[in-house]
Amino acid sequence: MAMIELKRGRLTVPDDLELPYIEGDGIGPDITRATLRVLDACVHKVYNGKKSVKWVKLDAGEESFAKLGTYMPAETIDAIKRYRVAIKGPLTTPVGKGIRSINVLMRQTFGLYANVRPVRFFPGLPSPLKSPENVDITVVRENTEDVYAGIEFEKGSDGAKEIIKMMREKFKIEIGNDAGIGIKVITESASKRIMKYAVSYALDHRKNRITIMHKGNIMKFTEGAFMNWCYDVAKKELGPAMVTEQELTEKYGGRVPAGKVLVNDRIADNMLQQIITRPEDYGIIVAPNLNGDYVSDAIAAEVGGLGVAPGGNIGDDYAVFEAVHGSAPKYANKNVANPTSMILAGAMMFAHLGWKEAHDEIYNAVEKTMKEGSLTQDLARVLGTKALGTAEFADAVVKNI
Ligand code: NAP
């Protein structure tokens, strides 16, 4: 068994591949089991023994805490560094107390600056939209900063008191002494890096629309600056291939000409209503961390919900693939969770490794399975049909591979 190497910015992927996985908390073990079975069946079918994957389990999350006293052992961090690419189930983060998010920690530790969340409709899925087939939107979310950076000070803490004092004395800004304080950081370098990623993703995936989502009318020097930096990168990277919104209407009659990419922007609240009223107008949405999180869940809801949206956390050196949703603890160990999101995350991982045929095979099998009406309870309950369990849904996908 061999491991992935990175040579001059390119991955070298051996045919007898060893890949690590984290099961995750809550529904994590159920959906991970289902996912690995589908991925194995796919590799076996597509490559007929010429390629294989040996899965290596890594400790993390609640099970790891119970066993080893830590939610993220140093060995797991070291292993992901060695393997470079991993797939993970969702990990629980308590709200308003306790540990910081392990997901955020991983994104920061491995420099996974791009959170890529492609969401598309599969025929047969329930949707609140009239024409859900128009939804084919990839969210490219900045993954390392914004209010997610974890720079927060609890009410009454030394840090909060110090900041309140400094604001009062230096800037004549009054903040109540009972305030918890969080700091929003948006840098030029991270904004430009994510837009560069979004442009290259658009070119690689033949997407001709990139929309910058921001709340720059209110947060001028963070989200407004994000928009400006993104436009700077688009102009530089695309040159004459970039089309503005004004050119689109005045010169091109509303249609993006072949070989060109429309780059526009939307204020966050408008963006959230536009993805419902005119999803066909959007191809890639590039967004700072918090906006990107909100908008991708909202788009997922248009095509059946969180159970069907995959995600990749991608950096220059490492990549970790996962479901967009969380650990849904109420469904833990009940064999009812929908594993599609993680299965498709596995497909994204194969595409990242250059195993494009395996990616396509998984998407085709999932599409066929859903068209047949084989669905888990999250989707079946909306249609009033009989639901399959997590494992039985995986069986149905495997049968369609
Ligand atoms: P969630 O786990 O995504 O679940 C929210 C709801 O979405 C569920 O109650 C369920 O809806 C539906 N759902 C999500 N995944 C599903 C699936 N695979 N199959 C069927 N239904 C599914 O969100 P949450 O309750 O806000 O978060 C729970 C924990 O997960 C938190 O600790 C959070 O921090 C963590 N989290 C982790 C990640 C990650 O690891 N990357 C991401 C997000 C959240 P119904 O109740 O309508 O059936």
Boltz pocket constraint, residues with backbone or C-beta under 6 A from the ligand:
constraints:
  - pocket:
      binder: B
      contacts: [[A, 27], [A, 31], [A, 89], [A, 90], [A, 91], [A, 92], [A, 93], [A, 94], [A, 103], [A, 306], [A, 307], [A, 322], [A, 323], [A, 324], [A, 325], [A, 326], [A, 327], [A, 328], [A, 329], [A, 336], [A, 337], [A, 338], [A, 339], [A, 341], [A, 378]]
      max_distance: 6.0
